[in-house]
Amino acid sequence: MKRNIALVTGGFTGESVVSFKSADFVESQIDRNKYNIYKIVILKEGWYFMDADSVKYSVDKNDFSILINNTRINFDAAFIMLHGSPGEDGKLQGYFDLLDLPYTSCDALTSSLTMNKGYSKAIVDGIRDLHIARSIQLFENSAAAEKELLTNLALPLFIKPNNGGSSIGMSKVKTADELPAALNKAFNEDAQVLVEEFVQGREFSIGVYKNSKGIQVLPATEVIPSNDFFDFEAKYTPGATEEITPGRMTEDEKSRVERIVSDIYLKLNCKGMVRIDYFLQNETSNFYFIEINTIPGQTAQSFIPQQVRAAGLNISEFYGDLIEMALESRS
């Protein structure tokens, strides 16, 4: 019997635009011989399913079901494709936990912690061969905060909202004069801001997931932005970034990276698929952890689909593995 899967998309932030694109791609790839797919949109204005005739059916939040032509549709699992809040910060996962509805992503605690870049780095600190750039976490935008940064960190600096994704509100600061504007930009997106020293190196992004055989590491993507760094424009403007999959690494680097990212996955108690961003420092080739994304983008051009193809895997079977692992967690 086919399982009913809720493909959850939308969201409460500007990342909802990306969420819809990701959900469209996932929907086009999931095996319909195994699963009935219902795209559930979650917005501040309401939660609903829209059928092929553009008829909307409200979601009953008491049990996360929908009623179509007097037939109640309950779901066997949720495939979460909702970037930002409430899909990536643990809120939705907590709700699903209360309903005993399995889902494809990390649990509520891991999702909440990893949404906070500073807290994530504190947890993974200590993993063998993992390095972390010197940083300061700010909780207010003030002259005293600027002084603290310039006193304790060396320019250039990366300024980024501590919660959130898609590199929104992020800046690279090369001089002290650029600092106030960069802090204002970041604090406009979040009440917490992470300021890090710049690491000179090659940037990579790598997918990690778990299937019935255990933790699997996909081929890494090397990211070469035409901008000064991989910001929102570089991420979502066609041609603004060169992406090489598999990325250029020696066998020693590849082996070390796969071990480190597997350790990160375990240390953070991850589930489903995640994407881990890192630098390999110039000269030393040291691994510098940037961040982890627990609901990575899934458009046809996104890193994870690129990496699945590079690994010689079938994308439909890959998504099926994620669904089956979620269903297993319920049994």
C-alpha positions in Angstrom: 0.0 0.0 0.0 1.3 3.4 -0.9 2.2 5.7 2.0 0.8 9.3 2.3 3.7 11.7 2.5 3.3 15.4 3.4 5.9 17.5 1.5 6.1 20.5 3.7 7.1 23.9 2.2 6.7 27.6 2.6 7.9 29.3 5.8 7.8 32.5 7.8 10.9 34.1 6.3 12.3 35.4 3.0 13.7 31.9 2.4 10.2 30.7 1.6 11.0 31.5 -2.1 13.8 28.9 -2.1 11.6 26.5 -0.1 8.9 26.4 -2.8 11.6 25.8 -5.5 13.1 23.0 -3.4 9.7 21.4 -2.8 8.8 21.5 -6.5 12.0 19.6 -7.4 11.5 17.0 -4.7 7.9 16.5 -5.7 9.0 15.9 -9.3 11.5 13.3 -8.3 9.7 11.2 -5.6 8.5 7.7 -6.8 4.7 8.0 -7.2 4.5 4.2 -7.4 5.5 4.1 -3.7 4.2 7.3 -2.2 1.2 9.6 -2.5 2.6 13.1 -2.2 0.7 16.1 -0.8 2.4 19.4 -0.9 1.5 21.2 2.3 2.2 24.9 2.4 2.9 26.5 5.8 2.7 30.3 5.9 1.8 32.8 8.6 -1.5 33.4 6.8 -2.4 29.7 7.0 -1.6 26.1 6.4 -3.1 24.4 3.3 -2.9 21.8 0.6 -3.7 23.0 -3.0 -4.9 20.5 -5.6 -4.3 20.5 -9.3 -7.3 22.7 -9.8 -5.9 25.3 -7.4 -8.5 24.4 -4.7 -7.2 25.0 -1.2 -7.8 22.6 1.6 -7.0 23.8 5.1 -4.7 21.7 7.4 -6.3 20.6 10.6 -3.6 21.5 13.1 -5.0 19.2 15.7 -3.7 16.2 13.9 -2.0 17.6 10.7 -4.6 16.1 8.4 -6.6 17.4 5.5 -10.2 16.8 4.4 -10.8 16.3 0.7 -14.3 15.5 -0.6 -15.3 14.2 2.9 -12.2 11.9 3.0 -9.8 12.5 5.8 -6.1 12.3 4.7 -3.7 11.4 7.4 0.1 11.3 6.8 2.6 8.5 7.4 5.5 10.9 7.4 6.5 14.5 6.6 9.3 15.4 4.1 10.3 18.8 5.4 11.4 21.1 2.6 11.0 24.4 4.6 14.1 26.6 4.9 14.2 29.0 7.8 11.5 29.2 10.5 9.5 27.1 11.4 11.0 24.2 9.4 14.7 24.6 10.1 14.7 25.9 13.7 13.0 22.9 15.4 9.5 24.4 15.9 7.8 22.2 13.3 9.8 19.1 14.4 8.5 19.7 18.0 5.0 19.9 16.7 5.4 16.7 14.7 6.9 15.0 17.8 3.8 15.8 19.8 1.7 14.2 17.0 4.0 11.2 16.8 4.5 12.0 13.0 7.9 10.9 11.7 9.8 13.3 9.5 12.9 13.4 7.3 15.0 16.0 9.1 17.0 16.3 12.3 14.9 16.4 15.5 13.7 19.5 17.3 16.8 19.9 19.6 19.4 19.4 16.9 17.5 21.7 14.5 17.2 24.4 17.1 20.9 24.2 18.1 22.3 24.1 14.6 20.2 27.1 13.5 22.5 29.0 15.9 25.9 29.2 14.2 27.7 30.1 17.5 26.2 27.2 19.5 26.9 24.7 16.7 30.5 25.6 16.7 30.7 25.3 20.5 29.4 21.7 20.3 31.6 20.5 17.4 34.7 22.1 18.9 37.0 19.3 20.0 36.4 16.9 17.1 39.7 15.6 15.9 41.2 17.7 13.1 38.3 20.2 13.1 39.3 23.8 13.4 37.2 26.8 14.2 37.9 30.4 13.3 38.3 32.8 16.2 35.0 34.6 16.8 32.8 36.7 19.0 29.1 36.4 19.4 27.3 39.7 19.8 23.9 40.2 21.5 23.7 44.0 20.9 24.8 46.5 18.4 26.9 49.2 20.2 30.1 51.2 20.1 31.4 48.9 22.9 30.7 45.9 20.7 32.7 47.4 17.8 35.6 48.2 20.1 35.5 44.6 21.5 35.7 43.2 17.9 38.6 45.4 16.8 40.5 44.8 20.0 40.2 41.0 20.1 39.9 39.9 16.4 42.1 40.6 13.4 40.7 42.0 10.2 39.3 41.0 7.8 36.1 39.8 9.5 33.0 37.9 8.4 29.8 39.4 9.9 26.7 37.2 9.8 23.4 36.8 11.5 23.7 34.0 14.0 20.4 32.4 13.1 19.2 32.1 9.5 20.4 30.9 6.2 21.0 31.7 2.5 23.8 34.1 3.6 21.2 36.9 4.1 22.6 39.8 6.0 26.2 38.6 5.7 29.2 40.9 5.0 33.0 40.7 4.8 34.7 43.6 6.5 38.2 44.6 5.5 38.6 47.9 7.4 37.3 49.3 10.7 35.3 51.9 8.7 33.2 49.2 7.1 32.2 47.6 10.5 29.2 49.8 11.5 27.3 49.3 8.3 28.0 45.5 8.3 26.8 45.2 11.9 23.6 47.2 11.1 23.0 44.9 8.1 23.3 41.7 10.2 21.4 43.0 13.2 18.5 43.9 10.8 18.2 40.2 10.3 18.7 38.8 13.8 19.1 39.8 17.4 22.4 37.8 17.6 25.4 38.3 15.3 28.5 36.1 14.9 31.7 37.8 13.9 34.6 35.6 12.8 38.1 36.1 11.6 38.5 35.4 7.9 40.1 32.1 6.9 42.0 32.1 3.7 41.2 28.9 1.9 39.2 26.9 -0.5 35.4 26.6 0.3 33.5 23.4 0.1 30.0 22.1 0.8 29.3 18.5 1.4 26.2 16.4 1.9 25.9 13.8 4.7 22.9 11.5 5.3 22.0 8.2 6.9 20.4 5.2 5.2 20.0 1.6 6.2 23.7 1.1 5.7 24.7 3.9 8.1 26.2 7.3 7.6 26.9 8.2 4.0 29.1 11.1 2.7 28.4 12.5 -0.7 31.1 13.9 -3.0 31.9 17.5 -1.9 31.2 20.6 -4.0 34.0 23.2 -4.3 32.6 26.7 -4.3 34.4 29.5 -6.2 32.3 32.7 -6.1 32.9 35.6 -8.4 32.1 37.9 -5.5 34.4 38.3 -2.6 32.6 35.5 -0.7 29.6 33.2 -1.1 26.8 35.6 -0.3 23.1 35.5 -1.2 23.7 37.0 -4.6 26.5 34.5 -5.3 24.2 31.6 -4.2 21.2 32.5 -6.3 22.4 34.4 -9.3 23.0 32.0 -12.2 26.7 32.1 -13.3 27.8 34.1 -10.2 29.6 31.1 -8.7 31.7 28.3 -10.2 30.7 25.0 -8.6 32.9 21.9 -9.0 31.5 18.5 -8.0 33.4 16.5 -7.0 35.6 19.2 -5.5 39.3 19.2 -6.0 40.9 17.4 -3.0 43.7 15.0 -2.6 42.9 11.5 -1.4 44.3 12.4 2.0 42.1 15.5 2.2 39.0 13.6 1.0 39.5 10.8 3.6 40.1 13.3 6.4 37.0 15.4 5.4 34.8 12.4 5.2 35.9 11.3 8.7 35.4 14.8 10.2 31.9 15.4 8.7 30.8 12.0 9.8 31.9 12.9 13.3 30.0 16.2 13.1 26.9 14.3 12.0 27.2 12.0 15.0 28.2 14.7 17.5 25.2 16.9 16.6 22.9 13.8 16.6 21.8 14.5 13.0 19.1 12.6 11.1 18.1 12.7 7.4 20.3 14.7 5.1 22.4 17.7 6.1 24.9 19.9 4.3 28.2 20.9 6.0 30.2 23.9 4.8 33.9 24.1 5.4 37.2 25.7 4.3 40.4 23.9 3.6 42.9 26.5 4.7 45.6 27.5 2.2 49.1 26.3 3.0 48.0 24.0 5.9 44.9 22.3 4.3 43.4 22.4 7.8 39.6 21.8 8.0 37.7 24.9 9.2 34.1 24.3 10.1 31.8 27.1 8.7 28.2 25.8 9.4 25.7 23.1 9.1 22.4 23.3 7.2 19.8 20.7 8.3 17.3 21.5 5.5 19.6 22.0 2.5 18.3 23.4 -0.8 16.9 20.8 -3.3 16.5 22.6 -6.6 17.9 20.8 -9.6 21.1 23.0 -9.4 21.5 22.8 -5.6 24.5 21.2 -4.0 22.9 18.0 -2.7 21.3 17.0 -6.1 24.6 17.7 -7.8 26.4 15.5 -5.3 23.9 12.7 -5.5 24.4 12.6 -9.3 28.2 12.8 -8.9 28.0 9.7 -6.6 26.2 7.8 -9.3 23.0 7.6 -7.2 19.4 7.8 -8.4 17.8 11.0 -6.9 14.4 9.3 -6.7 15.9 6.4 -4.7 17.9 8.9 -2.6 14.7 10.7 -1.5 13.0 7.3 -1.0 15.8 6.3 1.4 15.1 9.5 3.4 11.4 8.7 3.6 12.0 5.1 4.6 14.4 6.0 7.3 11.8 8.4 8.7 9.1 5.7 8.6 11.5 3.3 10.3 11.9 5.7 13.2 8.2 5.3 14.0 8.3 1.5 14.2 
